[in-house]
Amino acid sequence: MALAPVKRALIGPPLPTARLVHERLNKIQGLAVFSSDNLSSSAYATEEILLALTAAGVGAVSLAWPVALAITAVFAIVGFSYYQTIHAYPSGGGAYIVARSNLGVWPGLTAAAALLIDYILTVSVSVAAGIAAITSAVPALFPQRVAMSLAAVGIIVLVNLRGVRESGTVFSIPTYFFVAMMFTMLGLGLFKSLGSPPIPPTLPVGSAEALQPLTLLLILRAFASGS
C-alpha cells in the first residue's frame, strides 16, 4: 500500500473501461507512434548496410544504394498490406487477427510470436543505437552506456503504462523533432555540396582491403542488417 502513491504518480490513475473508447490517437499522434519503428531504423540502418558491405572492401559500398532501394520496396509492400488490412478490417485487425481468420490458429499464433520478438528487438536495437550516438558525442558517458540504456527502456515502459493517448502525446515530441533534424541535415548537406566538389574521404591504411569476397550471402546480410 505504501507504494500506491508512487505508482499513481508514475503511471497515473487506472482507466475505467468506459473511458477506453476515448483513449484514441489523432492523426498527428498516430503518425508519431506507428511510424516510430521505421523512423528510428533510418537513424542506424544505413550504417549497418555499410558495415556489412565494407567487409568485401570499399568498392562494395557502391551496392548500398541498390540494397536501400530493395528495403524501400519492402516498405512499399508493407504499406500496401496495411492499406488492404485497414479496409478489410475497419474495426481493427493486427497480424494475429488477419492470419488467424485467413490461415488458421497456428499461423495466427506464429504471427503474434513474431511480432512480440520484433517489438523486443526494436526496443533493444533502437535504444542501443541511440545511446551509442549519445556516447559518441559525449565519450565521457561511455562507461555508463548500460545504465543509460536500462534507464531509457524504463522511461519508455512508464510512458506506455500511462495510456495510449498520453504516450502518443509524449512520443510525438521527439518523433517530430527527429524528422525536423533529418530534413535539416539533408538540406544542409545539399546546400554545402552545391558549387563545390565532394571531398574524398581519408581512409586509414588497410581499410580498402577485402576481408571476405563479395557474395550473394554478404549482400543479403547487408539487406537484413539494413532492414
WOKA-V445634 format. One record per residue. N is the residue number from 1. RES is the residue in three letters. PSI is psi in whole degrees, 0 to 359 (* if undefined). OMEGA is omega in whole degrees, 0 to 359 (* if undefined). NEAR is the number of other C-alpha atoms within 12 Angstrom. Layout:
# WOKA-V445634
N RES PSI OMEGA NEAR
N RES PSI OMEGA NEAR
This chain:
# WOKA-V445634
1 MET 331 182 7
2 ALA 334 181 7
3 LEU 353 183 9
4 ALA 315 178 13
5 PRO 323 179 12
6 VAL 315 178 12
7 LYS 317 180 16
8 ARG 322 180 17
9 ALA 325 184 15
10 LEU 313 187 21
11 ILE 0 176 24
12 GLY 174 180 19
13 PRO 155 177 15
14 PRO 143 181 17
15 LEU 127 175 18
16 PRO 153 183 11
17 THR 325 182 9
18 ALA 338 182 9
19 ARG 351 184 13
20 LEU 328 181 14
21 VAL 337 179 12
22 HIS 351 180 15
23 GLU 66 181 21
24 ARG 158 183 19
25 LEU 142 170 24
26 ASN 181 186 18
27 LYS 322 181 15
28 ILE 315 178 20
29 GLN 319 181 26
30 GLY 320 178 24
31 LEU 320 180 22
32 ALA 320 184 29
33 VAL 311 188 30
34 PHE 346 177 23
35 SER 1 184 24
36 SER 329 179 28
37 ASP 307 181 28
38 ASN 320 181 26
39 LEU 316 180 27
40 SER 325 180 31
41 SER 327 182 30
42 SER 344 180 26
43 ALA 336 183 29
44 TYR 354 184 27
45 ALA 316 181 29
46 THR 319 178 28
47 GLU 320 180 23
48 GLU 323 177 28
49 ILE 313 182 36
50 LEU 320 179 31
51 LEU 322 179 27
52 ALA 318 184 34
53 LEU 325 182 39
54 THR 348 173 30
55 ALA 337 178 28
56 ALA 12 180 28
57 GLY 163 182 24
58 VAL 330 181 27
59 GLY 334 182 18
60 ALA 348 182 30
61 VAL 334 180 28
62 SER 343 179 18
63 LEU 357 180 29
64 ALA 324 181 31
65 TRP 310 176 20
66 PRO 323 178 21
67 VAL 318 178 32
68 ALA 322 177 29
69 LEU 322 178 18
70 ALA 320 178 22
71 ILE 321 177 27
72 THR 322 177 20
73 ALA 321 177 16
74 VAL 318 177 19
75 PHE 319 180 21
76 ALA 319 179 14
77 ILE 316 179 14
78 VAL 318 179 16
79 GLY 318 178 17
80 PHE 325 177 14
81 SER 318 176 19
82 TYR 318 180 21
83 TYR 315 179 15
84 GLN 318 182 17
85 THR 319 181 22
86 ILE 320 181 17
87 HIS 329 180 14
88 ALA 331 181 17
89 TYR 72 184 17
90 PRO 337 180 13
91 SER 359 180 10
92 GLY 131 179 15
93 GLY 112 178 23
94 GLY 191 183 23
95 ALA 321 181 28
96 TYR 312 183 25
97 ILE 316 182 24
98 VAL 313 181 28
99 ALA 321 181 21
100 ARG 317 183 19
101 SER 334 183 18
102 ASN 331 187 16
103 LEU 339 180 16
104 GLY 179 186 15
105 VAL 311 185 17
106 TRP 318 173 16
107 PRO 324 177 19
108 GLY 316 178 22
109 LEU 324 177 21
110 THR 317 178 20
111 ALA 319 179 22
112 ALA 317 179 22
113 ALA 320 178 17
114 ALA 322 179 17
115 LEU 319 179 17
116 LEU 317 178 16
117 ILE 319 180 14
118 ASP 319 180 17
119 TYR 318 179 16
120 ILE 314 181 17
121 LEU 323 180 17
122 THR 314 179 25
123 VAL 313 184 27
124 SER 315 182 25
125 VAL 318 181 25
126 SER 316 179 29
127 VAL 316 180 31
128 ALA 319 179 29
129 ALA 319 179 28
130 GLY 316 179 27
131 ILE 324 177 31
132 ALA 321 178 25
133 ALA 320 180 21
134 ILE 314 181 20
135 THR 337 174 20
136 SER 323 178 16
137 ALA 327 180 12
138 VAL 85 185 14
139 PRO 336 181 14
140 ALA 339 181 11
141 LEU 357 185 18
142 PHE 318 179 19
143 PRO 342 182 16
144 GLN 16 188 17
145 ARG 324 180 24
146 VAL 314 179 20
147 ALA 320 179 16
148 MET 321 179 23
149 SER 315 179 28
150 LEU 321 178 18
151 ALA 320 179 17
152 ALA 317 178 22
153 VAL 319 179 24
154 GLY 320 178 19
155 ILE 318 179 21
156 ILE 318 179 24
157 VAL 312 182 19
158 LEU 318 181 22
159 VAL 319 180 23
160 ASN 327 179 22
161 LEU 343 180 23
162 ARG 351 177 25
163 GLY 160 185 28
164 VAL 314 185 29
165 ARG 316 180 28
166 GLU 319 179 25
167 SER 324 177 30
168 GLY 321 178 32
169 THR 316 182 27
170 VAL 315 184 26
171 PHE 342 179 30
172 SER 326 184 27
173 ILE 303 179 20
174 PRO 330 181 20
175 THR 310 181 29
176 TYR 332 173 25
177 PHE 319 178 17
178 PHE 316 179 23
179 VAL 317 179 23
180 ALA 319 180 15
181 MET 325 178 16
182 MET 314 178 18
183 PHE 323 177 14
184 THR 316 179 14
185 MET 316 180 14
186 LEU 317 179 14
187 GLY 320 179 14
188 LEU 320 179 13
189 GLY 318 178 14
190 LEU 321 180 15
191 PHE 317 181 13
192 LYS 334 182 14
193 SER 344 180 13
194 LEU 128 175 11
195 GLY 359 178 8
196 SER 133 181 10
197 PRO 147 179 9
198 PRO 144 179 12
199 ILE 122 181 8
200 PRO 139 181 6
201 PRO 148 176 9
202 THR 112 185 10
203 LEU 140 176 11
204 PRO 157 181 9
205 VAL 130 178 7
206 GLY 355 182 13
207 SER 339 181 17
208 ALA 354 182 20
209 GLU 137 180 17
210 ALA 131 177 19
211 LEU 337 177 19
212 GLN 158 182 19
213 PRO 155 178 19
214 LEU 103 182 24
215 THR 168 177 18
216 LEU 324 180 16
217 LEU 322 179 16
218 LEU 319 178 28
219 ILE 318 177 33
220 LEU 327 177 23
221 ARG 319 177 24
222 ALA 320 178 35
223 PHE 316 180 32
224 ALA 320 179 22
225 SER 321 179 26
226 GLY 339 180 34
227 SER * * 32
